[in-house]
Amino acid sequence: MEEKIRPVIGITCNYEDRIVSDINKRNYHTLSNAYVKAVRKAGGIPVIIPNDMDKEELEELAYRLDGFVISGGGDIDPACYGQENEKSVGIHKERDQTEYDLLDYVLHYTFKPVFGICRGLQMLNVAMGGTLIQDLPSAGKNDHSLTQYPRQDFTHEITVKDDTILKDILRNERRVNSFHHQAIDRLAPGLEVSAYSKDDEVIEAVEALGERYILAVQWHPEELIENEDHLALFEKLVEEAAKDNV
């Protein structure tokens, strides 16, 4: 009997400048361990994707990986979607470029699965030609940056559309956490909305039109993996990534 090989899942990460002392400043790649734990618990092998690779190196790495998590983090530079900066914070252009190049390669030259989380949903939308609301309260929406609550707490509910991948995965769960102040404005071609916030109809999840597996959510399921439905989001990614691994 042939043994199945666990799929290797690449996870994007933050890129930070830190002042170590009066004369030393260093760059750090950082990622919450919650992403690593979620991929491992779902049956995959996690690999962190660095931000300082050139495009050729990044494409070679992407070719070797089986699936991708585009993780959460700071805001995307509004210049990436043709706007001036009004309310965006925590921008790091190196990360923006890395994720844009990664998605450009994966979406155009592979059929590998992609799972976007929070910023990852926003980057997917931008990379495919969409735009963002730079600040939800300023746009008349509810405050979705609910950082006063523990990351493992459910803070609002979503409405999931029928006949979507997301509904098949989440089954009966409709509670999510929330740590974002931006969201999708104009939806990118090639994506469809699969969930909205129940209270103010902010887009909470999107997936790809057609046969390929692309799913992205605006909440942080990596913090909710003790809930079987939220863990199932990672299990589905690993399942899709494993299809060619025998």
C-alpha positions in Angstrom: 0.0 0.0 0.0 1.3 3.4 -1.0 1.7 5.8 1.9 0.2 9.3 1.6 2.6 12.2 2.0 1.4 15.0 4.1 1.0 18.2 2.0 3.4 21.1 2.6 1.5 24.4 3.2 3.2 27.7 2.7 2.2 30.5 5.1 3.0 34.2 4.4 4.2 36.2 7.4 4.8 39.7 8.7 8.1 41.6 8.0 9.0 44.0 10.8 11.8 46.5 11.6 12.9 46.4 15.2 15.3 48.6 17.0 17.4 46.2 19.1 19.7 48.9 20.6 20.8 52.5 20.0 23.0 51.4 17.1 21.2 48.2 15.8 18.1 47.8 13.8 17.0 44.4 12.5 14.4 42.9 10.2 12.3 40.1 11.6 9.9 37.6 9.9 7.1 37.0 12.4 4.0 34.8 12.4 1.6 33.8 15.1 2.1 30.2 16.2 -1.7 29.8 15.9 -1.3 29.4 12.1 1.4 26.8 12.4 -0.7 24.8 15.0 -3.8 25.0 12.8 -2.0 23.6 9.7 -0.4 20.9 11.7 -3.7 19.9 13.4 -5.3 19.7 10.0 -2.7 17.3 8.8 -0.3 19.5 6.9 3.3 20.5 7.3 3.6 24.3 7.7 6.4 26.3 6.0 6.8 30.0 6.5 7.3 32.0 3.2 9.9 34.8 3.7 9.3 38.3 2.4 12.7 39.2 1.1 12.9 36.7 -1.8 13.3 37.8 -5.4 10.5 36.8 -7.8 12.4 33.9 -9.3 13.1 32.4 -5.8 9.5 32.9 -4.7 8.1 31.2 -7.8 10.5 28.2 -7.3 9.4 27.9 -3.7 5.7 28.1 -4.7 6.3 25.4 -7.3 7.5 23.1 -4.5 4.6 23.8 -2.1 1.2 22.1 -2.2 -1.0 24.8 -0.8 -1.0 28.3 0.6 -2.3 30.3 3.6 -2.2 34.1 3.0 -2.1 35.2 6.6 -3.3 38.2 8.6 -1.4 41.4 9.4 -1.2 45.1 8.8 -3.0 47.1 6.1 -2.2 46.8 2.4 -0.7 50.0 0.8 -3.7 51.7 -0.9 -1.5 52.4 -3.9 -1.9 48.7 -4.7 -5.5 49.3 -5.5 -5.2 52.8 -7.0 -6.1 54.9 -3.9 -4.3 57.5 -1.7 -3.7 56.6 1.9 -6.5 57.9 4.1 -6.8 55.5 7.0 -4.4 52.6 6.3 -1.8 51.7 9.0 0.9 49.1 9.5 1.9 49.1 5.9 4.9 47.1 4.8 5.6 47.3 1.1 7.9 44.3 1.0 5.2 42.1 2.3 2.7 43.6 -0.1 5.0 42.8 -3.1 5.8 39.3 -1.9 2.1 38.3 -1.5 1.1 40.0 -4.8 3.9 38.2 -6.7 3.1 34.9 -4.9 -0.6 35.1 -5.8 0.1 36.2 -9.4 2.2 33.1 -9.9 -0.1 30.7 -8.0 -3.3 31.9 -9.7 -2.0 32.1 -13.2 0.5 29.2 -13.4 -0.7 26.5 -10.9 -4.0 25.0 -9.7 -2.9 24.8 -6.1 -5.4 25.7 -3.3 -5.3 29.0 -1.5 -6.8 30.0 1.9 -6.8 33.7 2.8 -7.3 34.9 6.4 -8.2 38.5 7.3 -5.6 40.6 5.5 -5.2 37.5 3.3 -8.8 37.9 2.1 -8.1 41.6 1.3 -4.8 40.8 -0.5 -6.5 38.2 -2.6 -9.2 40.7 -3.6 -6.6 43.3 -4.4 -4.3 41.0 -6.3 -7.3 39.9 -8.5 -8.3 43.5 -9.2 -10.6 44.6 -6.4 -10.5 47.4 -3.9 -10.9 47.9 -0.1 -12.8 50.1 2.3 -9.9 51.7 4.2 -11.8 52.2 7.5 -15.2 50.6 8.2 -16.4 53.0 10.9 -15.6 56.0 8.6 -17.7 54.3 5.9 -20.7 54.0 8.3 -20.1 50.3 9.2 -19.8 48.8 12.6 -16.4 48.6 14.4 -15.0 45.2 13.5 -11.7 45.7 15.2 -12.8 44.1 18.5 -9.4 43.8 20.1 -10.9 44.2 23.6 -12.0 40.6 23.4 -9.7 37.5 23.6 -8.8 36.2 20.2 -10.6 32.9 20.9 -13.9 34.6 21.6 -16.8 34.8 19.2 -17.8 38.4 18.8 -20.4 38.5 16.0 -22.3 36.3 13.5 -22.2 35.9 9.8 -24.8 35.0 7.1 -23.5 32.3 4.8 -24.9 32.0 1.3 -26.4 28.8 0.0 -24.6 26.6 -2.6 -21.1 27.7 -1.5 -18.0 25.9 -0.5 -18.0 27.8 2.8 -21.5 26.5 3.8 -20.4 22.9 3.1 -17.4 23.4 5.4 -18.9 25.4 8.3 -22.1 23.4 8.5 -24.1 25.0 11.3 -21.4 27.4 12.8 -22.1 31.1 12.2 -20.1 32.7 15.0 -16.7 34.3 14.3 -14.1 36.6 15.9 -13.2 39.9 14.5 -9.9 42.0 14.4 -10.1 44.2 11.2 -10.9 47.8 10.4 -10.8 47.3 6.6 -12.9 45.1 4.2 -13.6 44.5 0.6 -15.3 47.3 -1.3 -15.3 46.4 -5.0 -15.2 42.7 -5.4 -12.5 41.4 -7.8 -13.5 39.6 -11.0 -13.3 35.8 -10.5 -14.5 35.9 -6.9 -18.0 35.5 -5.4 -19.2 36.5 -1.9 -20.0 33.5 0.3 -20.7 35.3 3.6 -21.6 38.7 5.0 -21.6 40.1 8.5 -25.1 39.6 9.9 -25.4 43.1 11.3 -24.0 45.4 8.6 -23.4 43.2 5.6 -19.6 43.6 5.5 -18.1 40.9 3.2 -16.8 38.2 5.5 -15.9 35.5 3.0 -15.2 35.0 -0.7 -14.4 32.0 -2.9 -13.4 31.5 -6.5 -15.8 31.1 -9.4 -15.2 27.9 -11.3 -13.4 24.7 -10.3 -10.3 25.8 -8.6 -10.1 25.9 -4.7 -9.7 29.5 -3.4 -11.4 30.4 -0.2 -10.8 33.5 2.0 -12.4 34.7 5.3 -12.3 38.0 7.1 -12.1 36.5 10.6 -9.2 34.5 12.3 -10.1 30.8 12.3 -6.6 29.8 13.3 -7.6 31.1 16.8 -10.7 29.0 16.9 -9.5 25.5 16.0 -11.0 24.0 19.2 -14.3 24.5 17.3 -14.5 21.6 14.7 -16.1 23.8 12.0 -13.4 26.4 12.1 -10.7 23.7 12.1 -12.5 22.2 9.1 -11.4 25.3 7.1 -7.8 24.2 7.5 -8.7 20.5 7.0 -10.3 21.4 3.7 -7.2 23.3 2.5 -5.0 20.3 3.4 -7.4 17.9 1.7 -7.3 19.9 -1.5 -3.5 20.2 -1.3 -3.1 16.5 -0.8 -5.0 15.4 -3.9 -1.8 14.9 -6.0 0.3 13.6 -3.1 0.3 9.8 -3.0 
